Amino acid sequence: MLKGRRILMCVSGGIAAYKAPFVVRELKKRGADVRIVVTESAKQFVTPQTLGVLSRNKVYSDLFCGDSEFAVVHVGLAEWAECVAIVPATANIIAKAAHGVADDLLSTLLLSVECPVVMAPAMEHKMLLNPAVKENVEKLRTRGWGWIEPESGDLASGARGRGRLPEPKHIVDIIEGNFNCSDLNGLKILVTAGPTFEDVDPVRFIGNRSTGKMGYAVAKRAKFRGADVTLISGPTNLEAIEGIETVLVRSAKEMHSECIRLFEGSDIAILAAAVSDYRPMEKLDRKIKRHKPNISIDLTENEDIAAELGASKEDRKVVLFAMETESDITNAKDKLKGKQGDIVVVNNLLVDGAGFGHDTNVVTIIDRFGKVLELPKMSKDDVANKILDCLVEFNSGNSSFDLD
Ligand SMILES: Cc1cc2nc3c(=O)[nH]c(=O)nc-3n(C[C@H](O)[C@H](O)[C@H](O)COP(=O)(O)O)c2cc1C
């Protein structure tokens, strides 16, 4: 998939820059055409000579260098690139990019690029947890930048924590997954996300811990890969994604009617929302007052959206999500069969870093023919890409899941 792809690998000045040559080697091994930009600080950690030899291309560093190929280097490189990967990304370049600072070649070209950008932050865990860094990262991710989840382990300072650059092969897998391959061009994809709230009285509701991050990541990545995406979202704190029609709902009932309406014109439904199975029999007009030690609320079953879409799908595809508190995937397989889905994404809520609220997830993807793909802990963006990869495989009639 990377054969002939033009990747601009940007190295900023963190200790993990010493791993950049291995990433370049892996990109070249997979057939990419790689050009390199290094910051002045990066040169303290890795030599341009090494990166130039491995990429078999010129290494750029100076904004004012002039170049026979590009009249203006930062504009030329930005136009040349099909994907920009910042590996490693320092707290400094993340801050500069988030705020539009343009004071060297890398920061200036980042303001010119229109292709996908993927950042692989690496830094001390205290830096990564700093609110300023977190805010800057969030800004860039909201703008659609890809994110390669830093690993936990021994850090350069001698401390242990989250902040290590992952292994080069993993980084290149993610770059490949984030690549704007347009493989979903022409497809209409319906994505659901977030929780549902089932009102009990004017102030109380029955909800769940879903934040919508997984569904929003799927929607964003699907759009990135060329799909025409409609998102049906339960109540979340997430910002709307530019270019995606978003229908806001509150209850399972509303989610159900919007799903039925919008599935009509869709090719694929990806049901990442955590829809409540039950709702109160009645919503009271007045707040329930404290009046006796025990009270009960009668619940009634909500419509089964997945089963209804599955039963009516004909040649359309339905992707289900299963939240398990056991690692047993038999339940998920039964769910897939029972609801006539095509793919089920199972996450085990008891695994560290998986499920509600986290930026990461640990999932197993199972298709209708019983093929199983177990994934390690990844960012939700990367999980979203893997789900879409599986869908593309499945849609093409080849469900081998041979993704590497
Ligand atoms: C020994 C050493 C190691 C460093 N490692 C990191 C790092 O891992 N991550 C980071 O964000 N900054 C790190 N820094 C700080 C950056 O080098 C510094 O913020 C610099 O301005 C980054 O410039 P750049 O973003 O233009 O490359 C380190 C600095 C030193 C002296």
The ligand as an SDF file (V2000), in Angstrom:
LIG
                    3D

 31 33  0  0  0  0  0  0  0  0999 V2000
   18.6650   15.6180   26.1260 C   0  0  0  0  0  0  0  0  0  0  0  0
   17.3430   16.2160   25.6720 C   0  0  0  0  0  0  0  0  0  0  0  0
   16.3060   15.3830   25.3760 C   0  0  0  0  0  0  0  0  0  0  0  0
   15.0780   15.9120   24.9810 C   0  0  0  0  0  0  0  0  0  0  0  0
   14.0480   15.0570   24.6960 N   0  0  0  0  0  0  0  0  0  0  0  0
   12.8480   15.5690   24.3710 C   0  0  0  0  0  0  0  0  0  0  0  0
   11.7780   14.6870   24.0910 C   0  0  0  0  0  0  0  0  0  0  0  0
   11.9030   13.4630   24.1490 O   0  0  0  0  0  0  0  0  0  0  0  0
   10.5820   15.2380   23.7610 N   0  0  0  0  0  0  0  0  0  0  0  0
   10.3920   16.5820   23.6930 C   0  0  0  0  0  0  0  0  0  0  0  0
    9.2620   17.0000   23.4070 O   0  0  0  0  0  0  0  0  0  0  0  0
   11.4060   17.4280   23.9320 N   0  0  0  0  0  0  0  0  0  0  0  0
   12.6270   16.9700   24.2760 C   0  0  0  0  0  0  0  0  0  0  0  0
   13.6600   17.8310   24.5090 N   0  0  0  0  0  0  0  0  0  0  0  0
   13.4330   19.2580   24.4000 C   0  0  0  0  0  0  0  0  0  0  0  0
   13.5300   19.7290   22.9310 C   0  0  0  0  0  0  0  0  0  0  0  0
   14.7770   19.3950   22.3910 O   0  0  0  0  0  0  0  0  0  0  0  0
   13.2870   21.2270   22.8670 C   0  0  0  0  0  0  0  0  0  0  0  0
   11.9640   21.5280   23.2950 O   0  0  0  0  0  0  0  0  0  0  0  0
   13.4920   21.7760   21.4750 C   0  0  0  0  0  0  0  0  0  0  0  0
   13.1990   23.1550   21.4790 O   0  0  0  0  0  0  0  0  0  0  0  0
   12.6400   21.0850   20.4250 C   0  0  0  0  0  0  0  0  0  0  0  0
   12.8040   21.7000   19.1800 O   0  0  0  0  0  0  0  0  0  0  0  0
   12.0470   21.2340   17.8630 P   0  0  0  0  0  0  0  0  0  0  0  0
   10.6490   20.9670   18.2320 O   0  0  0  0  0  0  0  0  0  0  0  0
   12.1880   22.3790   16.9340 O   0  0  0  0  0  0  0  0  0  0  0  0
   12.7690   20.0350   17.3470 O   0  0  0  0  0  0  0  0  0  0  0  0
   14.8990   17.3210   24.8980 C   0  0  0  0  0  0  0  0  0  0  0  0
   15.9780   18.1420   25.1760 C   0  0  0  0  0  0  0  0  0  0  0  0
   17.1780   17.6150   25.5790 C   0  0  0  0  0  0  0  0  0  0  0  0
   18.3170   18.5490   25.9130 C   0  0  0  0  0  0  0  0  0  0  0  0
  1  2  1  0
  2  3  1  0
  2 30  2  0
  3  4  2  0
  4  5  1  0
  4 28  1  0
  5  6  2  0
  6  7  1  0
  6 13  1  0
  7  8  2  0
  7  9  1  0
  9 10  1  0
 10 11  2  0
 10 12  1  0
 12 13  2  0
 13 14  1  0
 14 15  1  0
 14 28  1  0
 15 16  1  0
 16 17  1  0
 16 18  1  0
 18 19  1  0
 18 20  1  0
 20 21  1  0
 20 22  1  0
 22 23  1  0
 23 24  1  0
 24 25  2  0
 24 26  1  0
 24 27  1  0
 28 29  2  0
 29 30  1  0
 30 31  1  0
M  END
$$$$
